[in-house]
């Protein structure tokens, strides 16, 4: 985490030396994601959907918002957890021909729900003993990095990885890496 922060600060200092607050356009799009998470000592692959919108400033700086929902089935009895989160994001990018690597952070909040099943479900209306339900809200901090590939001037294929952190309530929270893929649609000012 410390190394990520140092890298982000170094890139920020370079970005802010290049007239960073000149409006240059906006972008937005949708992404699906999966990954590898661990929850309650069990591993699983989540599936989710969400999107983001960003306002571009200068050559390197983007500010905006994003939000996602991620569902995970885990354990021997198919327990289910769901995380919804979103917030304000800031990222830094560099354009290298058709490629745009970027890194940034999200600060916001979310909601977590977890249904813990300690036995299998036999039929639709069966009573389940020894099941638990937990629901709470949390503050979210999420560092991310990714790459965009320009298909043309307006559409980019996006690949991103993040690590969502629960800052205030870590009860049974799923931890691990999520990988996102999707399309971003650009509207940039021409110089």
C-alpha positions as CSV (number, residue, x, y, z in Angstrom):
1,X,0.0,0.0,0.0
2,X,2.8,2.4,0.9
3,X,4.5,1.8,-2.5
4,X,1.2,2.5,-4.3
5,X,0.9,5.8,-2.5
6,X,4.5,6.8,-3.3
7,X,3.9,5.9,-7.0
8,X,0.7,7.9,-7.1
9,X,2.4,10.9,-5.5
10,X,5.2,10.9,-8.0
11,X,2.9,10.7,-11.0
12,X,0.7,13.4,-9.4
13,X,3.6,15.8,-9.1
14,X,4.4,15.3,-12.8
15,X,0.8,15.7,-13.8
16,X,0.3,18.9,-11.8
17,X,3.3,20.5,-13.6
18,X,1.5,20.4,-16.9
19,X,-1.5,22.9,-16.5
20,X,-3.7,20.2,-14.8
21,X,-7.0,22.0,-14.5
22,X,-7.7,22.9,-18.2
23,X,-10.9,21.1,-19.1
24,X,-10.2,18.6,-22.0
25,X,-13.4,16.5,-22.2
26,X,-15.2,13.6,-20.5
27,X,-15.6,9.8,-20.8
28,X,-17.8,7.1,-19.3
29,X,-18.8,3.5,-19.7
30,X,-19.8,0.2,-18.3
31,X,-17.7,-2.8,-17.1
32,X,-18.3,-6.4,-16.0
33,X,-15.9,-7.9,-13.5
34,X,-14.8,-11.1,-11.8
35,X,-11.8,-12.1,-9.8
36,X,-10.6,-14.1,-6.9
37,X,-12.0,-13.3,-3.4
38,X,-11.7,-14.9,0.0
39,X,-14.6,-14.6,2.5
40,X,-14.9,-16.4,5.9
41,X,-12.0,-18.6,5.0
42,X,-13.6,-19.7,1.7
43,X,-12.6,-18.8,-1.8
44,X,-14.8,-17.8,-4.7
45,X,-15.1,-15.9,-7.9
46,X,-17.5,-12.9,-7.9
47,X,-19.5,-11.5,-10.8
48,X,-20.6,-7.9,-11.1
49,X,-21.5,-5.0,-13.2
50,X,-21.0,-1.2,-12.9
51,X,-19.6,1.9,-14.5
52,X,-18.0,5.2,-14.2
53,X,-17.9,8.7,-15.6
54,X,-14.9,11.0,-15.7
55,X,-14.1,14.6,-16.5
56,X,-10.7,15.1,-18.0
57,X,-8.3,17.9,-17.0
58,X,-5.0,18.6,-18.8
59,X,-3.1,15.7,-20.3
60,X,-3.1,13.4,-17.2
61,X,-5.8,14.1,-14.6
62,X,-9.3,12.7,-14.5
63,X,-11.9,13.1,-11.8
64,X,-15.4,11.5,-11.6
65,X,-17.5,8.9,-10.0
66,X,-18.1,5.2,-10.3
67,X,-20.3,2.5,-8.8
68,X,-20.5,-1.3,-8.9
69,X,-22.4,-4.3,-7.5
70,X,-20.5,-7.6,-6.9
71,X,-22.1,-10.9,-6.0
72,X,-20.2,-13.9,-4.6
73,X,-21.3,-17.5,-4.0
74,X,-18.9,-19.3,-1.7
75,X,-18.5,-22.3,0.6
76,X,-19.8,-25.9,0.6
77,X,-23.5,-24.8,1.0
78,X,-23.5,-21.9,-1.5
79,X,-23.5,-19.0,0.9
80,X,-24.1,-15.7,-0.8
81,X,-22.6,-12.2,-0.3
82,X,-23.3,-9.0,-2.2
83,X,-21.2,-5.8,-2.1
84,X,-22.5,-2.5,-3.6
85,X,-20.1,0.5,-3.6
86,X,-19.3,3.7,-5.3
87,X,-17.8,7.1,-4.8
88,X,-15.5,9.8,-6.0
89,X,-12.5,8.8,-8.1
90,X,-9.4,10.5,-9.2
91,X,-6.9,8.9,-11.6
92,X,-3.9,9.8,-13.6
93,X,-3.3,8.6,-17.1
94,X,-0.6,8.7,-19.8
95,X,-1.4,8.4,-23.6
96,X,1.1,6.2,-25.4
97,X,-0.1,5.9,-29.0
98,X,-3.3,3.8,-28.8
99,X,-2.7,2.7,-25.2
100,X,-3.6,4.6,-22.1
101,X,-2.3,3.2,-18.8
102,X,-3.9,4.7,-15.7
103,X,-3.9,4.4,-11.9
104,X,-6.0,6.0,-9.2
105,X,-8.2,5.7,-6.1
106,X,-11.8,5.7,-5.2
107,X,-13.1,7.0,-1.9
108,X,-16.7,6.5,-1.1
109,X,-19.1,4.1,0.6
110,X,-21.1,1.0,0.1
111,X,-23.4,-1.7,1.4
112,X,-22.6,-5.3,2.3
113,X,-25.0,-8.3,2.7
114,X,-24.1,-11.8,3.6
115,X,-26.3,-14.9,3.8
116,X,-24.4,-17.7,5.5
117,X,-25.7,-21.2,5.0
118,X,-24.4,-24.0,7.2
119,X,-26.5,-26.7,5.5
120,X,-27.8,-27.4,2.0
121,X,-31.2,-26.3,0.8
122,X,-33.4,-29.3,0.1
123,X,-36.4,-27.6,-1.5
124,X,-37.9,-24.2,-2.2
125,X,-39.9,-23.7,0.9
126,X,-37.8,-25.7,3.4
127,X,-36.8,-24.2,6.7
128,X,-33.1,-23.6,7.0
129,X,-31.7,-24.0,10.5
130,X,-28.3,-22.6,11.4
131,X,-28.4,-19.8,8.8
132,X,-27.2,-16.3,9.3
133,X,-27.8,-12.9,7.7
134,X,-25.6,-9.8,8.1
135,X,-26.1,-6.4,6.5
136,X,-24.2,-3.2,7.1
137,X,-22.8,-0.1,5.4
138,X,-19.1,0.8,5.1
139,X,-16.6,3.4,4.0
140,X,-14.8,2.3,0.9
141,X,-11.2,2.9,-0.2
142,X,-10.2,1.3,-3.5
143,X,-6.9,1.7,-5.3
144,X,-6.9,0.6,-9.0
145,X,-4.8,0.4,-12.1
146,X,-5.6,-0.4,-15.7
147,X,-5.1,0.0,-19.4
148,X,-7.3,1.4,-22.1
149,X,-6.9,0.6,-25.8
150,X,-8.3,3.1,-28.4
151,X,-10.5,1.3,-30.9
152,X,-11.1,4.7,-32.5
153,X,-11.4,8.4,-31.3
154,X,-14.5,7.7,-29.3
155,X,-14.4,4.1,-28.1
156,X,-11.8,2.4,-25.9
157,X,-11.6,-1.1,-24.6
158,X,-10.8,-1.0,-20.9
159,X,-9.1,-3.5,-18.6
160,X,-8.8,-2.6,-14.9
161,X,-7.9,-4.3,-11.6
162,X,-8.8,-3.1,-8.1
163,X,-8.7,-4.0,-4.4
164,X,-11.7,-2.9,-2.5
165,X,-11.0,-2.1,1.2
166,X,-13.6,-1.7,4.0
167,X,-12.3,1.1,6.2
168,X,-14.7,0.9,9.2
169,X,-16.5,-2.5,9.4
170,X,-14.7,-5.6,8.3
171,X,-17.0,-8.3,9.5
172,X,-16.9,-11.2,7.0
173,X,-15.9,-8.7,4.2
174,X,-14.7,-10.4,1.0
175,X,-11.1,-9.5,0.2
176,X,-9.2,-10.0,-3.0
177,X,-8.5,-8.8,-6.5
178,X,-11.3,-7.9,-8.9
179,X,-10.6,-7.7,-12.7
180,X,-12.9,-5.5,-14.9
181,X,-13.4,-5.4,-18.6
182,X,-15.6,-3.1,-20.6
183,X,-15.9,-0.1,-23.0
184,X,-15.4,3.6,-22.3
185,X,-16.9,6.2,-24.6
186,X,-14.9,9.4,-25.0
187,X,-15.8,13.0,-25.9
188,X,-12.6,15.0,-26.0
189,X,-12.0,18.6,-27.0
190,X,-9.9,19.0,-30.2
191,X,-7.0,21.4,-29.9
